[in-house]
């Protein structure tokens, strides 16, 4: 008789944790479906529709029969357009279309980058707070996540001394995410250059997750680690996608840029896993690249709304006794500190959803106990109502 217990699962399946962000979002949606008035701050998903010109290009591709297999690394036109974008916008010199891979989502691009370079026992340095999937992806590749924490006091950014102290003979990769999920923090050019220098000295790969590169506020600038030098470009695997910038989360389109050897390995891995990203969806992405002025207009419209929400949510959180909140300058999250409220973030999030129907993601999933993540990729109405409920809950939470 077949053993159907969890002990019969693979070591990978037993050791991987489910995504806490998706779990919170699913719970909030289930409550809404049951008729509850839920204020959801959990999802990392823009609440705007995909721009019409991008959807129209996808429809045109469908009508033209672009429904068959595509080359595993992506359709040639999109890879060429992305290479041009990375040369001009991100200042990565000498980049060829053959070094660009289009995948089924930014998450899969991250996983492919790790899978192509990490062997069992290799260590990967992950600054915390981190996106929830990084450590799990490293473990799925047989690697060992090595967490380096940087809290609110340091702007949620690690420094070169911390990085240097974490490197061992087994270290293979450093993961950087700027702008950051969950904190919205952005490394300045000099800060990034100093970390890249340490990584290059140690012979590390750098996986630079730049999925939020266009969601910037307060006049800050995004810098790609691969732009610093030829050596940096050789060592850096730049991952991104269309989900956040163009509100295309359900399209599942990610991008990856790497040196020729890594790019070839990633293409091979993809050919044996997902085959290719959805063919007709790639033509929608191509429209976003080829109509860059229309794309910039769409991005600017979203940014204006996100910025207003960011400042309102920041103001509201800072007005609550017991909550400290840094001013995020990227992405669409705030990551307030709430450890003085007298309960763990996990308990706080559970009780808040139960009693006030407000969904947040506790900091434990991001490697940051005592913090919580709130997404302002939601309506102004939800923000106002959620702040009112959160204020009421915090006033009473020490009694719970």
Secondary structure, DSSP 8 states (H G I E B T S, - for coil): ----SGGGS-HHHHH----HHHHHHHHHHHHHHTT---EE----S-SS---HHHHHHHHHHHHTT--S---TT--HHHHHHHHHHHHHTS--TT--GGGEEEES-HHHHHHHHHHHH--TT-EEEEEES--THHHHHHHHTT-EEEEEE--GGGTT---HHHHHHH--TTEEEEEEESS-TTT-----HHHHHHHHHHHHHTT-EEEEE-TTTT-B-TT-----GGGS-HHHHHHEEEEEESTTTTT-GGG--EEEE--HHHHHHHHHHHHTTT-SS-HHHHHHHHHHHHTHHHHHHHHHHHHHHHHHHHHHHHHHHHTSTT-B-----BTTEE--B-GGGSS-HHHHHHHHHHHH-EE-EEGGGGT-TTBEEEE--S-HHHHHHHHHHHHHHHHHGGG-
